[in-house]
Amino acid sequence: MLAFTNAKEKTSPTIIGAGCKLTGDIKTDHTVQIHGNVIGNVIADTVVIGRGGKVVGKVHANNLFLHGMLDGPATVNIANVFSNAQMTGTLSYYTLNITGNTGLECKLAKRKEKEKKE
């Protein structure tokens, strides 16, 4: 899969590929796709943790798509948790979508609408 910059928007996703290990924080206004391992905090508009992907740290995003593993707390507006996903920590969300059997061993905390910031 190749990622290209959108010529009009001048944005492209940040991709941590399978087999890659990153130690440190990631902060972007765009999308982060994690298929390898990240030890650190991730702040982005959209965070995708793919199958085989793992994050050890905090996640803060508008949208979370969790297919892999998250070991740490997450504060998101919309959480999409798919089968085979695993998470420990606290998942703080406005909207939660769960598909299939997941390995959630986390605390779920629904955020109040008056706190919502976009």
C-alpha positions in Angstrom: 0.0 0.0 0.0 1.3 3.4 -0.9 0.3 6.7 0.6 0.3 9.9 -1.4 -0.1 13.5 -0.3 -3.4 14.9 -1.4 -2.4 17.8 -3.7 -5.4 20.0 -2.6 -5.2 19.4 1.2 -1.5 18.8 1.5 -2.0 16.1 4.0 -0.9 12.5 4.2 -1.3 9.9 7.0 1.6 9.0 9.3 2.1 5.3 9.0 4.1 3.1 11.4 4.6 -0.1 9.3 4.5 -3.7 10.5 7.8 -4.7 12.0 8.6 -1.1 12.9 9.2 -0.1 16.5 8.9 3.6 17.5 9.8 4.9 21.0 8.5 8.4 21.5 5.4 10.5 21.1 3.4 11.2 17.9 1.4 14.4 17.5 -0.4 15.4 14.3 -3.6 17.1 13.2 -4.2 14.2 10.7 -4.4 10.4 10.7 -1.9 8.0 12.3 -2.0 4.3 11.2 -0.1 2.0 13.5 0.7 -1.5 12.2 4.0 -1.9 14.2 4.8 -1.0 17.8 4.7 2.4 19.4 5.9 3.1 23.0 4.7 6.6 23.7 1.7 8.8 23.5 -0.3 9.4 20.3 -2.3 12.6 19.7 -4.1 12.8 16.3 -7.4 13.5 14.6 -7.8 9.8 13.7 -5.8 6.9 15.2 -5.9 3.5 13.5 -4.3 0.6 15.4 -4.2 -2.2 12.9 -4.1 -5.9 13.4 -0.7 -6.6 14.7 -0.3 -3.0 15.8 0.4 -2.1 19.4 0.5 1.1 21.4 1.8 1.3 24.9 0.9 4.8 26.1 -1.9 7.4 26.0 -4.1 8.0 23.0 -6.0 11.2 22.4 -8.1 11.5 19.2 -11.4 12.4 17.6 -11.7 9.0 16.1 -10.1 5.7 17.2 -10.2 2.5 15.1 -8.9 -0.3 17.3 -8.1 -3.6 15.6 -4.9 -4.4 17.5 -3.6 -3.7 21.0 -3.7 -0.6 23.2 -2.1 -0.7 26.6 -3.0 2.6 28.2 -5.8 5.1 28.5 -7.6 6.6 25.5 -9.7 9.8 25.4 -11.6 9.9 22.1 -14.9 11.3 20.7 -15.7 8.1 18.7 -14.3 4.7 19.5 -14.6 1.9 17.0 -13.5 -1.4 18.5 -13.3 -4.4 16.2 -13.0 -8.2 16.8 -9.5 -9.3 18.0 -8.9 -5.8 19.5 -7.4 -5.8 23.0 -7.2 -2.9 25.4 -6.2 -2.2 29.0 -6.6 1.1 30.8 -9.6 3.5 30.6 -11.5 4.2 27.4 -13.2 7.6 27.7 -15.6 8.3 24.8 -18.7 10.1 23.5 -19.7 7.3 21.1 -18.7 3.6 21.4 -19.1 1.1 18.6 -18.0 -2.5 19.3 -18.0 -5.2 16.6 -17.5 -8.9 17.4 -15.6 -10.5 20.3 -12.9 -8.2 21.7 -10.3 -8.5 24.4 -11.3 -5.4 26.3 -10.1 -5.5 29.9 -10.5 -1.8 30.4 -12.8 0.6 32.2 -15.3 2.3 30.0 -16.1 6.0 30.8 -18.8 7.8 28.7 -17.9 11.5 28.5 -20.6 14.1 29.0 -21.7 16.1 26.0 -21.1 19.5 27.6 -17.4 18.6 27.8 -17.2 17.8 24.1 -14.6 19.8 22.2 -14.0 19.4 18.5 
